[in-house]
Amino acid sequence: MELKDLGFDHWFQKQRDNLIKPEYKVARVTAVNRDRYLVRNENNEIPAELAGRLVFSVNSSVDFPCVGDWVFVQYHNSGSLAIIHQVFPRKSVLRRKAAGKKIDYQMIASNIDAASIVQSCDFNFNLRRMERYLAMVHEGQIEPILLLTKSDLVSPYDLDARISEVKQSKVTCKIVALSNITGFGLDQVKQVLEPGKTYCLLGSSGVGKTTLLNHLLGRELFETGEVREKDGKGRHVTASRQLIVLDNGAMMIDTPGMREMGIIDVNAGLDESFSDIYEYSKNCRFTDCTHTREIGCAVRSALEKGELSEERYSSYLQLKRESEFYQMSYQEKHKKDKQLSKHIKSYKKYHKRK
């Protein structure tokens, strides 16, 4: 295996040429579990740790290595342990707001070519959740693919209705319906996956992400959990993110189910995910139109004419407000963190002189 087989294309080659350090080797992060890492090179996959200098030089949690990152490493103990010294610039990122009240980014994965947004055709089907995932994926410069699982639980008529709902929401990405039980659509999923490309699975617990990954691998490598019949919700089984190389040479990152999908600063992602609203907004009277009360708002006009649904319009406003609120809070937090860091450095410098 060569690095290019793991996704090291011309873009990363250029980054390496600019960052070249003869004493370091290149590897890709394939798993992260708190402060423990696995990296993969041309030959094998080995445990890795962060160099102390890297730990103390990062300004934010997003600067730490995540699954999918390319890194510079040094090997020790006859090649059985790697020390990570530097993270390559990222070609694409998948991140969300950290769970809970904390206003910060949480990295999910990086350097992904396409993200498979997984929704099941039963209780889990939710257009508003899909729009949230799409905004996050588009913001990270990643191509979206929509996978509708559990197609065996609905009639062909209901399945067509689900797909029509998606298309009416102006979603233009590839849509694949499938069943992990009957095998319907699995061949179509496999055809989408290209050798040397990196993909990820996104979705709630219980939609069949890990079962699908087992099918793609051709063996029961990962544990799956039961789903409650009353609401279709599953328990978390995938506890960490990891990158798996499939038999056809494509790479897949499985992610834990997300109960919270907070977003920070996804305005560009919103424009792409709500392309119809973005096109309407070009005809608004004011360039800074909020699409709420302004006179001459083309978006409100489309809503009143029935060209835009109330549900989609409300979803857009909610995501936009949430994104702007958390972005403002994040900027304030980042400013305070920088001031505190500057104060600590000055304090240390002063006491060092004494």
KEMI-58407 format. One record per residue (C-alpha): residue number from 0; residue in three letters; x, y, z. Coordinates in steps of 0.5 Angstrom, whole numbers, plus 500, padded with zeros to 3 digits. Example, Ala and Ser with C-alpha at 12.3 -4.5 7.8 and 13.67 -1.06 7.14 Angstrom:
// residues 2
BAMI 0 ALA 525 491 516 $
BAMI 1 SER 527 498 514 $
//
This chain:
// residues 354
BAMI 0 MET 500 500 500 $
BAMI 1 GLU 502 507 498 $
BAMI 2 LEU 500 514 502 $
BAMI 3 LYS 496 515 496 $
BAMI 4 ASP 492 509 497 $
BAMI 5 LEU 490 512 504 $
BAMI 6 GLY 488 519 500 $
BAMI 7 PHE 495 523 500 $
BAMI 8 ASP 493 526 494 $
BAMI 9 HIS 497 532 490 $
BAMI 10 TRP 494 537 495 $
BAMI 11 PHE 497 534 501 $
BAMI 12 GLN 503 533 497 $
BAMI 13 LYS 504 540 496 $
BAMI 14 GLN 503 541 503 $
BAMI 15 ARG 508 537 505 $
BAMI 16 ASP 513 540 500 $
BAMI 17 ASN 512 547 504 $
BAMI 18 LEU 512 543 511 $
BAMI 19 ILE 518 538 509 $
BAMI 20 LYS 522 536 515 $
BAMI 21 PRO 527 530 514 $
BAMI 22 GLU 527 527 521 $
BAMI 23 TYR 519 526 520 $
BAMI 24 LYS 515 521 517 $
BAMI 25 VAL 508 522 514 $
BAMI 26 ALA 502 518 517 $
BAMI 27 ARG 494 519 517 $
BAMI 28 VAL 490 519 524 $
BAMI 29 THR 485 513 524 $
BAMI 30 ALA 482 513 531 $
BAMI 31 VAL 482 518 537 $
BAMI 32 ASN 480 515 544 $
BAMI 33 ARG 481 521 548 $
BAMI 34 ASP 488 522 548 $
BAMI 35 ARG 490 516 545 $
BAMI 36 TYR 491 515 537 $
BAMI 37 LEU 492 510 532 $
BAMI 38 VAL 496 512 526 $
BAMI 39 ARG 497 509 519 $
BAMI 40 ASN 502 509 514 $
BAMI 41 GLU 504 505 508 $
BAMI 42 ASN 506 499 512 $
BAMI 43 ASN 501 498 518 $
BAMI 44 GLU 497 501 524 $
BAMI 45 ILE 500 503 530 $
BAMI 46 PRO 499 507 537 $
BAMI 47 ALA 501 514 537 $
BAMI 48 GLU 502 520 542 $
BAMI 49 LEU 502 527 542 $
BAMI 50 ALA 509 530 543 $
BAMI 51 GLY 509 535 549 $
BAMI 52 ARG 511 541 544 $
BAMI 53 LEU 505 540 540 $
BAMI 54 VAL 500 539 546 $
BAMI 55 PHE 503 546 549 $
BAMI 56 SER 503 550 543 $
BAMI 57 VAL 495 549 541 $
BAMI 58 ASN 491 555 541 $
BAMI 59 SER 484 551 541 $
BAMI 60 SER 481 544 542 $
BAMI 61 VAL 480 544 534 $
BAMI 62 ASP 488 544 533 $
BAMI 63 PHE 489 537 536 $
BAMI 64 PRO 489 531 531 $
BAMI 65 CYS 482 528 529 $
BAMI 66 VAL 480 522 525 $
BAMI 67 GLY 482 523 518 $
BAMI 68 ASP 488 528 519 $
BAMI 69 TRP 495 527 516 $
BAMI 70 VAL 500 528 521 $
BAMI 71 PHE 508 529 521 $
BAMI 72 VAL 511 523 526 $
BAMI 73 GLN 517 520 529 $
BAMI 74 TYR 517 513 530 $
BAMI 75 HIS 520 509 537 $
BAMI 76 ASN 521 503 540 $
BAMI 77 SER 523 499 533 $
BAMI 78 GLY 517 502 530 $
BAMI 79 SER 512 500 535 $
BAMI 80 LEU 510 507 537 $
BAMI 81 ALA 509 514 533 $
BAMI 82 ILE 510 521 536 $
BAMI 83 ILE 505 526 533 $
BAMI 84 HIS 509 533 532 $
BAMI 85 GLN 505 537 527 $
BAMI 86 VAL 498 536 524 $
BAMI 87 PHE 497 538 516 $
BAMI 88 PRO 493 543 514 $
BAMI 89 ARG 486 540 513 $
BAMI 90 LYS 483 540 506 $
BAMI 91 SER 476 539 509 $
BAMI 92 VAL 473 539 516 $
BAMI 93 LEU 467 536 519 $
BAMI 94 ARG 465 539 526 $
BAMI 95 ARG 459 541 530 $
BAMI 96 LYS 458 545 537 $
BAMI 97 ALA 461 542 543 $
BAMI 98 ALA 455 538 547 $
BAMI 99 GLY 452 541 553 $
BAMI 100 LYS 453 549 554 $
BAMI 101 LYS 460 549 552 $
BAMI 102 ILE 461 554 547 $
BAMI 103 ASP 466 551 543 $
BAMI 104 TYR 467 547 536 $
BAMI 105 GLN 468 539 537 $
BAMI 106 MET 472 536 531 $
BAMI 107 ILE 468 530 528 $
BAMI 108 ALA 473 528 522 $
BAMI 109 SER 477 531 517 $
BAMI 110 ASN 479 531 510 $
BAMI 111 ILE 473 527 508 $
BAMI 112 ASP 471 527 500 $
BAMI 113 ALA 464 526 501 $
BAMI 114 ALA 459 525 508 $
BAMI 115 SER 453 520 508 $
BAMI 116 ILE 448 523 511 $
BAMI 117 VAL 444 517 514 $
BAMI 118 GLN 436 517 516 $
BAMI 119 SER 432 511 516 $
BAMI 120 CYS 425 511 513 $
BAMI 121 ASP 421 510 519 $
BAMI 122 PHE 421 514 526 $
BAMI 123 ASN 428 517 524 $
BAMI 124 PHE 426 521 518 $
BAMI 125 ASN 426 528 519 $
BAMI 126 LEU 427 533 514 $
BAMI 127 ARG 429 539 519 $
BAMI 128 ARG 435 534 522 $
BAMI 129 MET 437 533 515 $
BAMI 130 GLU 438 540 513 $
BAMI 131 ARG 442 541 519 $
BAMI 132 TYR 447 536 517 $
BAMI 133 LEU 447 539 510 $
BAMI 134 ALA 449 545 513 $
BAMI 135 MET 454 542 517 $
BAMI 136 VAL 457 538 511 $
BAMI 137 HIS 457 544 506 $
BAMI 138 GLU 460 549 511 $
BAMI 139 GLY 466 544 511 $
BAMI 140 GLN 467 543 504 $
BAMI 141 ILE 464 536 503 $
BAMI 142 GLU 460 533 498 $
BAMI 143 PRO 453 530 501 $
BAMI 144 ILE 450 524 500 $
BAMI 145 LEU 443 522 503 $
BAMI 146 LEU 442 515 505 $
BAMI 147 LEU 435 512 506 $
BAMI 148 THR 436 506 511 $
BAMI 149 LYS 430 501 513 $
BAMI 150 SER 427 501 506 $
BAMI 151 ASP 424 495 508 $
BAMI 152 LEU 420 498 513 $
BAMI 153 VAL 415 502 509 $
BAMI 154 SER 411 501 502 $
BAMI 155 PRO 414 503 495 $
BAMI 156 TYR 409 508 495 $
BAMI 157 ASP 411 511 502 $
BAMI 158 LEU 419 510 500 $
BAMI 159 ASP 417 514 494 $
BAMI 160 ALA 414 519 498 $
BAMI 161 ARG 420 520 503 $
BAMI 162 ILE 424 521 497 $
BAMI 163 SER 419 526 494 $
BAMI 164 GLU 419 530 500 $
BAMI 165 VAL 427 531 500 $
BAMI 166 LYS 427 533 493 $
BAMI 167 GLN 422 538 494 $
BAMI 168 SER 426 541 499 $
BAMI 169 LYS 431 543 494 $
BAMI 170 VAL 436 537 496 $
BAMI 171 THR 440 536 490 $
BAMI 172 CYS 445 531 492 $
BAMI 173 LYS 445 523 491 $
BAMI 174 ILE 440 520 494 $
BAMI 175 VAL 440 512 495 $
BAMI 176 ALA 435 508 499 $
BAMI 177 LEU 437 501 502 $
BAMI 178 SER 435 496 507 $
BAMI 179 ASN 441 492 511 $
BAMI 180 ILE 436 487 512 $
BAMI 181 THR 434 485 505 $
BAMI 182 GLY 440 488 501 $
BAMI 183 PHE 436 492 497 $
BAMI 184 GLY 441 498 495 $
BAMI 185 LEU 447 496 498 $
BAMI 186 ASP 450 495 491 $
BAMI 187 GLN 448 502 489 $
BAMI 188 VAL 452 504 495 $
BAMI 189 LYS 458 500 494 $
BAMI 190 GLN 458 503 487 $
BAMI 191 VAL 458 510 490 $
BAMI 192 LEU 465 509 494 $
BAMI 193 GLU 471 510 490 $
BAMI 194 PRO 478 507 492 $
BAMI 195 GLY 483 512 495 $
BAMI 196 LYS 477 517 497 $
BAMI 197 THR 475 518 504 $
BAMI 198 TYR 467 518 506 $
BAMI 199 CYS 464 518 513 $
BAMI 200 LEU 457 516 516 $
BAMI 201 LEU 453 521 519 $
BAMI 202 GLY 446 520 523 $
BAMI 203 SER 442 519 529 $
BAMI 204 SER 443 512 533 $
BAMI 205 GLY 439 506 531 $
BAMI 206 VAL 439 508 523 $
BAMI 207 GLY 444 503 521 $
BAMI 208 LYS 450 506 520 $
BAMI 209 THR 454 501 523 $
BAMI 210 THR 450 495 520 $
BAMI 211 LEU 451 498 514 $
BAMI 212 LEU 459 499 515 $
BAMI 213 ASN 459 491 517 $
BAMI 214 HIS 456 490 510 $
BAMI 215 LEU 461 494 506 $
BAMI 216 LEU 466 490 510 $
BAMI 217 GLY 463 483 509 $
BAMI 218 ARG 464 481 516 $
BAMI 219 GLU 461 483 523 $
BAMI 220 LEU 467 487 525 $
BAMI 221 PHE 463 492 529 $
BAMI 222 GLU 458 491 535 $
BAMI 223 THR 451 493 533 $
BAMI 224 GLY 445 495 538 $
BAMI 225 GLU 438 494 538 $
BAMI 226 VAL 433 499 537 $
BAMI 227 ARG 426 501 541 $
BAMI 228 GLU 420 499 537 $
BAMI 229 LYS 416 505 540 $
BAMI 230 ASP 420 510 537 $
BAMI 231 GLY 426 507 533 $
BAMI 232 LYS 431 510 537 $
BAMI 233 GLY 437 506 538 $
BAMI 234 ARG 443 506 544 $
BAMI 235 HIS 450 508 542 $
BAMI 236 VAL 454 503 540 $
BAMI 237 THR 460 506 536 $
BAMI 238 ALA 463 510 542 $
BAMI 239 SER 469 513 538 $
BAMI 240 ARG 471 515 531 $
BAMI 241 GLN 475 511 527 $
BAMI 242 LEU 477 510 519 $
BAMI 243 ILE 477 503 516 $
BAMI 244 VAL 480 502 509 $
BAMI 245 LEU 474 497 505 $
BAMI 246 ASP 476 492 501 $
BAMI 247 ASN 475 496 494 $
BAMI 248 GLY 480 501 497 $
BAMI 249 ALA 475 507 499 $
BAMI 250 MET 476 509 506 $
BAMI 251 MET 470 510 511 $
BAMI 252 ILE 469 513 518 $
BAMI 253 ASP 464 511 522 $
BAMI 254 THR 462 516 528 $
BAMI 255 PRO 457 515 534 $
BAMI 256 GLY 450 517 533 $
BAMI 257 MET 449 525 535 $
BAMI 258 ARG 443 527 540 $
BAMI 259 GLU 446 534 539 $
BAMI 260 MET 447 537 533 $
BAMI 261 GLY 449 545 535 $
BAMI 262 ILE 452 549 529 $
BAMI 263 ILE 457 555 530 $
BAMI 264 ASP 458 560 524 $
BAMI 265 VAL 455 556 518 $
BAMI 266 ASN 453 561 514 $
BAMI 267 ALA 456 559 507 $
BAMI 268 GLY 453 552 509 $
BAMI 269 LEU 446 555 509 $
BAMI 270 ASP 447 558 503 $
BAMI 271 GLU 448 552 499 $
BAMI 272 SER 443 548 503 $
BAMI 273 PHE 438 553 502 $
BAMI 274 SER 440 554 495 $
BAMI 275 ASP 432 556 494 $
BAMI 276 ILE 432 561 499 $
BAMI 277 TYR 439 564 497 $
BAMI 278 GLU 437 565 490 $
BAMI 279 TYR 430 569 493 $
BAMI 280 SER 435 573 497 $
BAMI 281 LYS 439 576 491 $
BAMI 282 ASN 432 580 489 $
BAMI 283 CYS 431 583 496 $
BAMI 284 ARG 431 590 497 $
BAMI 285 PHE 436 591 502 $
BAMI 286 THR 443 587 502 $
BAMI 287 ASP 443 586 509 $
BAMI 288 CYS 436 583 509 $
BAMI 289 THR 434 579 515 $
BAMI 290 HIS 428 576 511 $
BAMI 291 THR 423 577 517 $
BAMI 292 ARG 420 584 517 $
BAMI 293 GLU 424 588 512 $
BAMI 294 ILE 420 592 506 $
BAMI 295 GLY 422 589 499 $
BAMI 296 CYS 424 582 502 $
BAMI 297 ALA 424 577 496 $
BAMI 298 VAL 424 571 501 $
BAMI 299 ARG 418 573 505 $
BAMI 300 SER 414 575 498 $
BAMI 301 ALA 416 568 496 $
BAMI 302 LEU 413 565 502 $
BAMI 303 GLU 407 569 501 $
BAMI 304 LYS 406 567 494 $
BAMI 305 GLY 406 559 497 $
BAMI 306 GLU 413 558 493 $
BAMI 307 LEU 417 557 499 $
BAMI 308 SER 414 553 505 $
BAMI 309 GLU 413 555 512 $
BAMI 310 GLU 417 549 515 $
BAMI 311 ARG 423 550 510 $
BAMI 312 TYR 423 558 512 $
BAMI 313 SER 422 557 519 $
BAMI 314 SER 428 552 519 $
BAMI 315 TYR 432 556 515 $
BAMI 316 LEU 431 562 520 $
BAMI 317 GLN 432 558 526 $
BAMI 318 LEU 439 555 524 $
BAMI 319 LYS 441 562 522 $
BAMI 320 ARG 439 565 528 $
BAMI 321 GLU 443 559 532 $
BAMI 322 SER 449 559 528 $
BAMI 323 GLU 450 567 529 $
BAMI 324 PHE 448 567 536 $
BAMI 325 TYR 454 561 538 $
BAMI 326 GLN 459 565 533 $
BAMI 327 MET 458 571 537 $
BAMI 328 SER 459 567 544 $
BAMI 329 TYR 465 563 541 $
BAMI 330 GLN 468 570 539 $
BAMI 331 GLU 467 573 545 $
BAMI 332 LYS 470 566 549 $
BAMI 333 HIS 476 566 544 $
BAMI 334 LYS 477 573 545 $
BAMI 335 LYS 477 572 553 $
BAMI 336 ASP 482 566 552 $
BAMI 337 LYS 487 570 548 $
BAMI 338 GLN 487 575 553 $
BAMI 339 LEU 488 570 559 $
BAMI 340 SER 493 566 555 $
BAMI 341 LYS 497 573 554 $
BAMI 342 HIS 497 575 561 $
BAMI 343 ILE 499 568 563 $
BAMI 344 LYS 505 569 558 $
BAMI 345 SER 507 576 561 $
BAMI 346 TYR 506 573 568 $
BAMI 347 LYS 511 567 566 $
BAMI 348 LYS 516 572 563 $
BAMI 349 TYR 516 577 569 $
BAMI 350 HIS 518 572 574 $
BAMI 351 LYS 523 568 569 $
BAMI 352 ARG 527 575 569 $
BAMI 353 LYS 526 575 577 $
//
